[in-house]
Amino acid sequence: MVRRRNRPVPPKKYTRKVPSVMAIHKHPIHPMMVTFPIAFLATMVVTDILYAWLGEEVWAVLSLWLNVGGLGMGLLAAVFGIGDFLIVREIRNHVSAWSHFIAAVMLLALAATGVWLRWPDPEAAVWPWGLLLSTVTGGTVVVAGWLGGTLTFRHGIGVYGEKPPGPDEEGNERAAE
């Protein structure tokens, strides 16, 4: 029988918080804004599939407007993201920030291509190129979102607050009570 040793659990490592400069009362604007293009551009593939399956015009037109809304809100979110990126040097020092920046620019280029493709005739644009483009766009949303989440949750970018107390400080607080 193999006996396992009980190893101590290593303490959690907290990174230094890097607050956003583009914020309202310490609430970073870029993370608030990106929820819209994420929702719009990720849903577009569903509406394209529904149009291809059902053939109802409403789904093709909805794909067009989701694409337009995703591009517009994405450009607005980009203004605040680029502001933080350019102003705060510590953000530019992270490889994840550069990767997120590149993925987001690619996403906006795909969204602009989708609007260009769909604008003249939303129904004709869906099969096959619109569906292919919305699928690639949806995948790029996942990549850009994952990288943005890494910046926030792993590197503490755009997060405010203090570092949680360490073991010494917890003991001192309990002793004072």
N, C-alpha and C positions, 0 to 999 in steps of 0.2 A: 504494500500500500504506500502510495506517495503522500508524503506529508508536506503541506504547504506552510510556509512561514508567514506569519502575519506581519506585513510590512506597514510602516506608518504611511498614512496618506499624505502626499506632499501638499503643502499649503497652496491655495489658489493664488495665481499671479495676477495682479491687477496692473494694467498699464496706466500711465499718466493720462488724465483726461485732457483732451484738446477741445476747448469750447469753440463753437462756431462764432464767427464775427458777423455773419449774415443771419441775425436772429432777432426775434421779438421777445423781449423779457426773458432772455436766455433760452428760448425755444428756437432751435435751428429751422430755418425756412425750407431749405432744400429737402430734408426728409419729409416734411409735411406736403410738399408739392409733388414729389415723385410718385405718390400713391395713385394719382390720376393717370399719368401716362402708362404706369404699370398695368392698371386695371383696363384701360382702353385698348392698349396694344396687345395684351394677352388675350382679351376677349374676342379680338378680331378674327382669330383662327376659328373660333366656334361659330361665329356668324357666317364665315365663308363656307364652312362645312354644312351648315344648315341651308345655305342657298344652293350649294351643289346637290344636296339631298332632296330638298323640297321644291326648288325652283321658283320660290316666291321672291318677288322683287324687293320686298321690305328688308330681307337679310343682306342683300347686296348693297342697298342704300345705307343700312345701318353699319356695314363694314366700312363704307366710305367715311361716314361721320365719326366712327370710332377712330379711324386712322387720322382724320383731321384734328380731332380732339386730342389724341395722343401726341401728335406732332406739336400742336400749339402749347399744350401744358408741359410737354417735354422741353421745349425751348424756354419756357418760363422757369421751369425748375433748373435748367442748365445755367441760367443767368446767376442764380444764387449759389449753385454748386461751383461754378467757375470763380465766383467772387471769393468764396472761402479758399478755393484751391490756389488762387493767385495771391491772396493777402496773407494767409497763414503758412509760413515756411515749413513748419513741422508736418503739415499735410502733404506737401510736395516731396517730403523725404520718404514716404511710404510707397513701396512698389505697388501695393494694392490700390493706392490712389491713382497712380498712372494707369494701371490696368482698368480701373473703373472708368476713368476719363475716356480712354480709347474705346471701350465697349459702349459707353453712352453716346459717343460721337458716331460710332457705327450704327447704333440703334436709331439715332435721329436721321441719319442718311437713309436707312431702310424705310423709316416712316415717311420721309419726303418722297422717296421713290414710289411708295404705295399710293400716296396722294396723287402724284403725277400719273400713275397708271390708272387709277380708278376715276379720276375727275371727269374725263370726257363721257364715259359710259360705265357706270358701276357694275352693271350686270355682265357685260362682255369681259370685264377685267377679272372676274373671279376665277374662271377656269381657263387654263391651268396656272397662269402666272400669278394671279392674285392669291390663290390658295398656297402656292409655293412660297411666295413672298411673306404672307402672314405667318406661315409656319416658321420660317427662318427668323422673322421678327420676334415671334413668341419665344424662340430659343435664345435669342440675344437679350430679351427682357430678363430671362432667368439668369443668364451670365452676369449682366450688368447689375441686377438686383443682388445676386450673391456677393459680388465684389463690394457693392455699397454696404451690405450688411456686415461684411468682414471689417470694413473701416469702422463702423459704429460699434459692433459688439466685441471685436477682438482688439482693435487698436484704440478705442475710446474717442474716435473723431466725432465732433459734433455733440458730445455728451457733456453735460454739466453736472456738478455735484462733487462731493469729496470722496477720497479713497476710503473704503471701509476700514474700520479700526483693526489694527493688528492684534495678536494675542496679548501683548503687554498692555496695550491700551484698554482692551476689554477687561482684563483683570483689575486695572486701576479704577475703571468705572464702577465695577461691582463692589470694590472695596469702599469706594466713596459713598455708595448707597446705604 
